[in-house]
Amino acid sequence: MKISTFSLLIVSALLTACGTANHIERIAGPDTVVPLHKDGERKGRFHNLYPGKKTYPTTCENDCYPSSTHLQCEEGSENCQYIAEQVIPKLNTGYTVRWLGHAGFTISTPNAQQVVFDPVKEQFDSPVALGFKLAGGIYRKPGAWLNKQEFENIDAVLYSHIHYDHFNKANIKEIGNKPRYLTPLGMADNFPTGEFNISEMAWYAKTNIDDLVINAVPAHHFSARVLVPFIYEDHDKDLWNGWLLEQNGKTLFFAGDTGYSKHFKDIQQKYGDVDICLMPIASYYSKESPNWYRNVHTTPEDALNAAQELNCKVMIPWGYGNSSWKMGDHSSHSALLRLLHMYTKMDSKVPLYILSEGESISL
């Protein structure tokens, strides 16, 4: 018997509706920030701490992407590996950082908890993936992915926001409901059903997994999870976060997608100097909307200035790479070329460590 695609979709929707409910808690309180508009047409939607026109301490104007002998590329600045010898900072934090690609990381904490940031294996959830493919969109190469042992040992999965390059429902199903999921406010209703343990957190809220302290911190971004192109009914319905881990007096910061703003100084003032900073450096370039792209994504020089304001003892960049989405980038590694160039030009004092997808570093 032939079953129509429409019938299959109906059956799929019914099966999903019959799934076991998730366990959801909301962590907010008097010492946290819930940045909601109070009135007007955006009432009930989230906003950034420092809106309005921005000024930037540093901007690369000319010759921003010179070639580098530190990169070995197949063609131009595409499909590259970082090959330069690096000095590992002697921080003795106990953290091990493995880069999965784009924004995805697995973190082993000083006391051996396993934390994952923004794991995304495929490009889009269905049915958007099919529509994107039919429209001739560029498909990213998969990055490194978690192995069976890593899946079994995950204690927590932390998401920064709901954009497709940071949050994928199919991956959540693959990871399963054993770990605890931590998200910004409003994100839980984007999860599949299946007894997932989800904690939505306001800015400056904190929670614990044993003696690991997890802090939700501000970012300067936005949210939307469009199903129909250019229709953003859910624009800023869900919050966006960075994350700060604390254990044994050592800290690790994951910025999430963010533009440059005063929130970096706020984080340093509240939590002190940061040992390890995972900083985005890509998706800032657009001929059509240069100001908008940079408003919500740090350039390499913005990331370096933010790392200085955080007093990072080491900065590990992300967002570029062979599994990057190349949204607002010249090539897979153009952002890294600009970072290497501006690091020298700015005479940055923040130690830098460069990873290729799948590589790890113990700090």
Buried (B, 14 or more C-beta within 10 A) or exposed (E): EEEEEEEEEEEEEEEEEEEEEBBBEBBBEEEBBBBBEEEEEEEEBBEBBBEEEBEEEBEBEEEBBEEBEBBEBEEBBBBBBBEEEEEEBEBEBBBBBBBBBBBBBBBBBBEEBBBBBBBBBBBBBEEBBEBBEEEEEEEBEBBBBBEEEBBEBBBBBBBBBBBBBBBBEBBBEBBBBEBBBBBBBBBBEBBBBBEBBBBBBBBBBBBEBEEBBBBBBBBBBBBBBBEEEEEBEBBBBBBBBBBBBBBBEBBBBBBBBBBBBEBBEBBBEEBEEBBBBBBBBBBBBBEEEEEEBBBBBBBBBBBBBBBBBBEBBBBBBBBBBBBBBBBBBBBBBBBBBBBBBBBEBBEBEBBBBBBBBBBBBEB
